Amino acid sequence: MEARILDARRVVREYTARLRPPTAAAREVRIRTRELSRMMAQAMTIRAHHLRAAVERSSASLIRSGAVVVEKHRTRLGSLATQLDATSPLKCLERGYAVVKNLRDGRAVMDAQTVEVGDELEIRLRRGKLRARTESRDV
């Protein structure tokens, strides 16, 4: 019986030696929590830096692409403006031609058959306008 008691005491001492006081466990948890918080903050800072760099790269790329598109449209607009200017009736006026409008129906006169004797016409020249009345026509 004595041997069993001694053996049980030995087992209790071994378990007691293995046990840590709760304050030590709490201190270890606090230390580990601080370390994890520090590591998390460091990881978030690095991640934020990488995201900022990615946004800056994307922004720069978008600005370059936008500039290319704007320049392409500017060139196209210039080409269309040149074509429009070349076909403008006002260019014809600069070369000495006139634009004649029948005031009866407001349409441009392109054929003498569309004008009746007595119709009022508006004749637009390079500088100014004239008003005339049809006295005769040859078709």
Secondary structure as UniProt FT lines:
FT   HELIX           2..18
FT   HELIX           22..87
FT   HELIX           89..94
FT   TURN            95..96
FT   STRAND          99..102
FT   TURN            103..105
FT   HELIX           112..114
FT   TURN            117..118
FT   STRAND          120..124
FT   STRAND          129..133
//
